[in-house]
C-alpha cells in the first residue's frame, strides 16, 4: 500500500474517532442538562416549602448569598418581578 493511501486511511480513522468523541460529548452534555434541570426542579420544590412561595414564582440567582441555605440568592418573582430583593440577603440580581 502506498504511503499516501496509508496516511489517508489513518487520517480517516482518526476523524471517525474524533466524531465518536464529539458524539459522546454531546450525549454527556445532554445528560448533564437533563440531570441539572431535575436537580433544580427538586431544589425549587424544597425551597418553595421553606419560603412559602409557589415553585413557579421562585428563581435561583447566580450570585452567592451568605445567608441563604443553598449559598445562592433566591427571588420571589410574584412580588419582585425585577429581582431587586433576594429573599435572604436583599441584594438585587443585577449588580455592577
N, C-alpha and C positions, 0 to 999 in steps of 0.2 A: 504494500500500500504506500503510495507516495506520501511524503512528509506533510504536504499541504492538506491532503484529504484527512490524515490523522489529526492534524491540528483543528480542522474544521469540525470533525466529529467530536473531539474533546470540547471545543467551544460550545457545540450544540448540547452536549450532556451537561456542561456547567450552566448553560442557560436554562435547561429543564430543571436542574437542581434549584437554581435561583427562583424560578417560577413556583416550585413547591414550597420553598421557604416563604415567599411572599404570600402565597395562598394560606399557609399555616399562620402567618402573622395576622392576616385579615380575619381568619377564623378566631384566633385568640383575642383580637380586638373586639369582635362582635360578642364573644362570650363575656369578656370583661364588661362591656357596656350593659349587657343583659343583667349580669350579677350586680353591677353598681346600681342600676335602676331599681332592682329588687331590694337591695340594702337601703337605699334612700327611701323607698316606699315604707319599709318596715320602721326605719328611724323616724320618719314623719308621723307614722301612726302612733308610735310610742310617745313622741314629744307632744302630739295632739292631746293625749290624755293627761300628760303632765301639765301642759299650759292651758288646758280647757279652751283650745282653739280648733276649729274644724281643720281636718287634714288638708282640704283644698285651699285653705287660706294661709297655710304655713309655707314659708320659704326659708331654706337654709342659705345663709350668706356665705361669702367667700373669705371674709375676714375672720381672724382668730378672735375669740372672745374670752377674756379672763374669768368671767363669771358664769358662763354657760356650761352645763354639764357635758356637752359634746365638744366644747372647745371652739365652737363656731357661733357666729351671730345667727339669730332667728328673728324673722319678721312676720307679723300678722298682716297679711295683705287685705283683710276685710276692713281693718281700722287704719292701716298705714300703707296706702297704695304706692307712695313714693319711697318706701323703705327708709324712712328717716329716723326710725326709733327701734333699735334692737330690743327685743323683749328682756334682755339681760343687762347689757352694758349701756344701752340707749344711744349707741353711736349709729350714724347713718350708713347705708350700704355704699354710697358714693363718698369716697374720701379722697382728699387731694394731698 
